[in-house]
Amino acid sequence: MDPQQTQQQVTHMMMTLIPIFMLVGLAFAAFFVFLFWRIFTKAGLAGPLALLVLIPGIGHLVILCILAFADWKVVPIVETASPYLPPSYPPPPPAFQTPPQA
């Protein structure tokens, strides 16, 4: 094979693969922004903080530090009767009370 022809084939292949890799990378970045946006809003924080994930290198570290050390403004879950847990049997007896004096 001619070296110039080989170089043209490699160039053509690279020109085909680079846009594909860029689209895949963009899809991953959008997915991570979506995930962290949901996590921030469920934690009671501002959703746009998820855009920090787009900072190359330290974005994920900054987000993890924010999530680890921030006060989460969420309402605690009130424990209710669960359909998966058996009811407590028998109910506790009422406290003994002396009859009123007439």
C-alpha positions in Angstrom: 0.0 0.0 0.0 1.1 3.5 -0.7 2.0 5.5 2.5 0.0 8.5 1.2 -3.1 6.3 0.7 -2.7 4.9 4.2 -2.5 8.3 5.7 -5.6 9.4 3.8 -7.5 6.4 5.1 -6.4 7.1 8.7 -7.4 10.8 8.2 -10.8 9.8 6.9 -11.3 7.3 9.8 -10.4 10.0 12.3 -12.7 12.6 10.7 -15.5 10.0 11.1 -14.7 8.9 14.6 -14.1 12.3 16.2 -17.6 13.6 15.8 -19.0 10.3 17.1 -16.8 10.5 20.2 -17.8 14.1 20.7 -21.5 13.2 20.6 -21.1 10.4 23.1 -19.1 12.7 25.4 -21.8 15.4 25.1 -24.5 12.8 25.9 -22.6 11.7 29.0 -22.1 15.3 30.1 -25.8 16.0 29.7 -26.7 12.8 31.6 -24.4 13.8 34.5 -25.8 17.3 34.6 -29.4 15.9 34.7 -28.5 13.4 37.5 -26.8 16.0 39.7 -29.6 18.5 39.0 -32.1 16.0 40.4 -29.9 15.2 43.4 -29.4 18.9 44.2 -33.1 19.7 44.0 -34.1 16.7 46.1 -31.5 17.8 48.7 -33.1 21.3 48.8 -30.2 23.0 47.1 -30.2 25.0 43.9 -30.3 22.8 40.8 -28.0 24.9 38.6 -25.1 23.8 40.9 -25.1 20.7 38.7 -23.5 22.7 36.0 -20.3 22.5 38.0 -19.9 19.0 36.6 -18.9 20.6 33.3 -15.7 21.9 34.8 -13.0 19.5 33.6 -10.9 17.8 36.3 -12.4 19.2 39.5 -16.1 19.6 38.8 -17.1 16.2 40.3 -14.9 16.8 43.3 -16.5 20.2 44.0 -20.0 18.7 43.6 -19.3 15.9 46.0 -17.9 18.3 48.6 -21.0 20.5 48.3 -23.2 17.5 48.8 -21.2 16.1 51.6 -20.9 19.3 53.7 -24.1 21.2 52.9 -27.2 21.3 55.1 -29.8 19.3 53.2 -33.1 21.2 53.5 -35.4 18.3 53.3 -38.3 17.4 55.5 -37.7 14.2 57.4 -39.9 11.2 56.4 -42.7 10.7 58.9 -42.9 7.0 59.8 -46.3 5.7 59.0 -47.8 2.2 59.1 -46.2 0.3 56.4 -48.1 -2.4 54.5 -45.0 -4.5 54.6 -44.7 -4.7 58.4 -47.1 -6.7 60.5 -49.2 -4.7 62.9 -48.2 -4.8 66.6 -50.4 -7.3 68.4 -52.0 -7.0 70.9 -52.4 -3.4 71.7 -51.1 -2.4 75.1 -53.6 -2.5 77.9 -54.9 0.8 79.2 -53.4 2.0 82.5 -55.4 0.9 85.6 -57.5 3.8 86.9 -59.2 3.7 90.3 -63.0 4.3 90.1 -64.1 7.8 91.1 -65.3 8.2 94.6 -68.9 9.3 94.9 
